[in-house]
Amino acid sequence: MLLRIEDHDRQRSRAAFADAILEDLAWLGFRADDGPIDQSGAEAVDAYQAALERLGHDGLVYRCDCTRATFATWARDRGRAWTGAGCPGACRRRAIPGDSVTSLRAALGDGTERFVDLLAGELDGGVAGTGDLVVRDRGGNWTYGFAVVVDDRRQGVDLVIRGEDLLPDTGRQIRLARLLGRPAPPRFLHHSLIRRAGGAKLSKSDGDTGVRDLRVAGSSLADVRAEAARRGLVPLEVVAAAGRFAT
């Protein structure tokens, strides 16, 4: 099991946030075989840059000056959100100067990728549901959707266990991995989330209760682990069959 802190936002990242996560994991009895792995170190950055250059050599990378406001305006004018490959500004067909403040997108194509989820079975995942994949944002940060594929490939991850909120990203990540030279994707298991009564997923940014809050309130380790297992609904025999995976 690998432990990675998937936080590539250099403007908002704080060491205290990662330290709090590691402290909670230690209290839960989590022991990784490797990590935490530094995603901002030279080795990782070199890997991201090499992957970007490979996509660029194949003519798949382009500058994009679209913002959230661009997508919102497009949706307001047409009464529907942007879907499919590309972007509202047709940036791939435009000569955007290199010194402009832009994001970088990878044109992965359209269509779907078929894969097996160890809980849900065989699924088709869309590749370009909301436009071409942003690989580096306007602030110069590598995006999760790009970096996680590069990291999984270089670190030999063959099983990805994650929340069902990331299920829509699976198709495009499989396509990206293939373009980067990984012919067979890892196995996936998307587990259910613990949600509010109204259906929204829990979020620290919204002030929802976290592990640290439960600790302060006096919950025992056994109680928290048992409740997480009950709500997660992931059969233990599925987890027991895991290969090398990241969390």
C-alpha positions in Angstrom: 0.0 0.0 0.0 1.3 3.4 -1.0 0.4 6.6 0.8 0.3 9.8 -1.4 -1.1 13.2 -0.5 -2.7 14.2 -3.8 -2.4 17.9 -3.3 -0.9 19.7 -6.2 -2.3 23.2 -5.5 0.8 25.1 -4.5 -1.1 28.3 -3.8 -3.4 26.7 -1.1 -1.3 23.8 0.2 -0.3 24.0 3.8 2.0 21.5 5.6 -0.4 21.6 8.6 -3.1 20.1 6.4 -1.0 17.1 5.4 0.3 16.7 9.0 -3.3 16.5 10.3 -4.2 13.8 7.8 -1.1 11.7 8.8 -2.0 12.1 12.4 -5.5 10.9 11.9 -4.3 7.9 9.8 -1.8 7.0 12.5 -4.6 7.1 15.1 -6.7 4.8 12.9 -3.9 2.3 12.8 -3.1 2.8 9.2 0.4 1.6 8.2 1.6 2.2 4.7 4.3 0.1 3.1 5.7 3.2 1.4 5.1 6.9 1.9 4.0 9.5 2.4 5.4 10.1 -1.1 6.5 13.7 -2.0 4.4 14.7 -5.0 6.3 18.0 -5.3 9.8 16.5 -5.4 12.1 16.5 -8.4 11.4 12.9 -9.3 7.7 13.4 -9.5 7.9 16.7 -11.4 10.3 15.2 -13.9 7.8 12.4 -14.5 4.9 14.8 -15.0 7.0 16.9 -17.4 8.1 13.8 -19.4 4.5 12.7 -19.7 3.4 16.1 -20.9 6.2 16.1 -23.5 5.1 12.7 -24.7 1.6 13.9 -25.2 2.9 17.1 -26.8 5.0 15.1 -29.3 1.8 13.4 -30.4 0.2 16.7 -31.0 -2.3 16.3 -28.1 -1.5 19.2 -25.8 -2.7 22.8 -26.4 -3.1 26.0 -24.5 -6.5 27.0 -23.4 -7.7 30.4 -22.1 -11.2 29.2 -21.1 -12.1 29.8 -17.5 -15.1 28.7 -15.4 -16.8 31.9 -16.5 -16.3 30.8 -20.2 -18.1 27.5 -19.5 -20.8 29.3 -17.5 -21.4 31.8 -20.3 -21.6 29.1 -22.9 -24.1 27.1 -20.8 -26.2 30.2 -20.1 -26.4 31.1 -23.8 -27.4 27.6 -24.9 -29.4 26.4 -21.9 -27.1 23.4 -21.3 -23.7 22.7 -20.0 -20.7 22.0 -22.3 -20.2 18.3 -22.9 -17.8 16.3 -25.1 -14.3 16.9 -26.3 -12.6 20.3 -26.8 -13.6 23.5 -25.0 -16.1 26.4 -25.5 -13.3 28.6 -26.9 -12.2 26.2 -29.6 -8.7 26.8 -28.2 -7.0 23.9 -29.9 -7.6 25.6 -33.3 -6.4 28.9 -32.1 -2.8 30.3 -31.9 -2.7 31.4 -28.3 0.6 33.1 -27.4 2.9 31.2 -25.2 3.3 34.0 -22.7 -0.5 34.1 -22.1 -2.0 33.0 -18.7 -3.5 29.7 -19.8 -4.1 26.2 -18.7 -2.8 23.2 -20.7 -5.3 20.6 -22.0 -4.8 17.2 -23.5 -7.0 16.1 -26.3 -7.8 12.5 -25.4 -10.6 12.1 -27.9 -14.2 11.2 -27.2 -16.2 8.0 -26.8 -15.9 5.6 -23.8 -13.5 3.2 -22.2 -14.8 -0.2 -20.9 -13.5 -1.4 -17.5 -14.4 -3.6 -14.6 -15.2 -2.2 -11.2 -14.8 -4.9 -8.5 -18.1 -3.8 -6.9 -20.3 -2.6 -9.8 -19.0 -4.9 -12.5 -18.4 -4.0 -16.1 -18.9 -0.4 -16.9 -18.4 2.2 -19.8 -16.6 5.4 -18.8 -16.9 8.5 -20.8 -13.6 10.1 -21.9 -14.6 13.8 -22.4 -17.7 14.4 -20.4 -16.9 18.1 -19.6 -14.2 18.9 -22.2 -10.6 17.9 -22.8 -8.6 17.1 -19.7 -6.7 20.0 -18.0 -3.3 18.7 -17.2 -1.8 21.9 -15.8 -3.9 24.8 -14.5 -3.6 28.5 -15.0 -1.5 28.7 -11.8 1.0 26.2 -13.1 -0.2 23.4 -10.9 -0.4 19.8 -12.2 -4.0 18.5 -11.9 -5.0 15.5 -10.0 -6.6 13.8 -13.0 -3.2 14.0 -14.8 -0.8 13.4 -12.0 -2.5 10.4 -10.5 -2.3 8.5 -13.8 1.4 9.3 -14.1 2.1 8.3 -10.5 0.1 5.1 -10.7 2.0 4.0 -13.8 5.5 4.8 -12.5 4.8 3.3 -9.1 3.3 0.1 -10.3 -0.2 0.6 -8.8 -2.5 -2.2 -10.0 -5.6 -1.6 -7.8 -7.3 1.8 -7.3 -9.7 1.9 -4.3 -11.5 5.3 -4.1 -14.9 6.9 -3.6 -17.7 6.7 -6.1 -17.5 10.4 -6.7 -14.4 9.7 -8.9 -16.2 7.1 -11.0 -16.8 9.6 -13.8 -13.1 10.2 -14.1 -12.2 6.6 -14.7 -12.7 6.5 -18.5 -10.5 9.5 -19.2 -7.8 8.3 -16.9 -7.7 4.9 -18.6 -7.5 6.6 -22.0 -4.7 8.9 -20.7 -2.8 6.0 -19.3 -2.9 4.2 -22.7 -1.6 7.2 -24.5 1.3 7.3 -22.0 2.2 3.7 -22.7 0.1 1.7 -20.2 -1.9 -0.8 -22.4 -3.8 -2.4 -19.5 -5.4 -0.3 -16.8 -5.3 -1.0 -13.1 -8.3 -2.6 -11.4 -10.8 -0.3 -9.8 -13.1 -0.4 -6.8 -15.3 2.6 -6.2 -16.9 2.5 -2.8 -19.9 4.3 -1.5 -19.6 7.6 0.4 -20.8 8.6 3.8 -23.3 11.4 2.9 -25.5 13.9 4.6 -29.3 13.3 5.0 -29.9 15.3 1.8 -27.5 13.2 -0.2 -24.5 15.5 -0.5 -21.1 14.0 0.4 -19.4 15.1 3.6 -16.8 17.8 3.2 -14.3 19.3 5.6 -14.7 22.7 3.9 -18.4 22.6 4.8 -17.6 21.9 8.4 -18.8 18.3 8.4 -17.6 16.0 11.2 -14.2 14.4 10.5 -12.0 11.8 12.3 -10.4 14.4 14.4 -13.7 15.7 15.6 -14.7 12.1 16.6 -11.5 11.7 18.5 -12.1 14.9 20.4 -15.6 13.8 21.2 -14.4 10.7 22.8 -15.1 8.1 20.1 -12.9 5.0 20.4 -10.7 3.7 17.6 -12.8 0.5 17.4 -16.0 2.5 17.1 -14.8 4.7 14.3 -13.3 1.8 12.3 -16.5 -0.3 12.7 -18.7 2.6 11.6 -16.6 3.3 8.6 -16.7 -0.4 7.6 -20.4 -0.5 8.0 -21.1 2.6 6.0 -18.5 1.8 3.3 -20.2 -1.4 2.3 -17.0 -2.9 0.8 -16.8 -6.7 1.3 -13.6 -7.6 3.2 -12.8 -10.4 0.8 -12.6 -7.9 -2.1 -10.1 -5.8 -0.2 -8.1 -8.9 0.9 -7.5 -9.8 -2.8 -5.8 -6.4 -3.4 -2.6 -6.0 -5.2 -0.3 -3.0 -5.0 -2.6 0.0 -4.5 -2.6 3.6 -3.5 -4.8 5.5 -1.2 
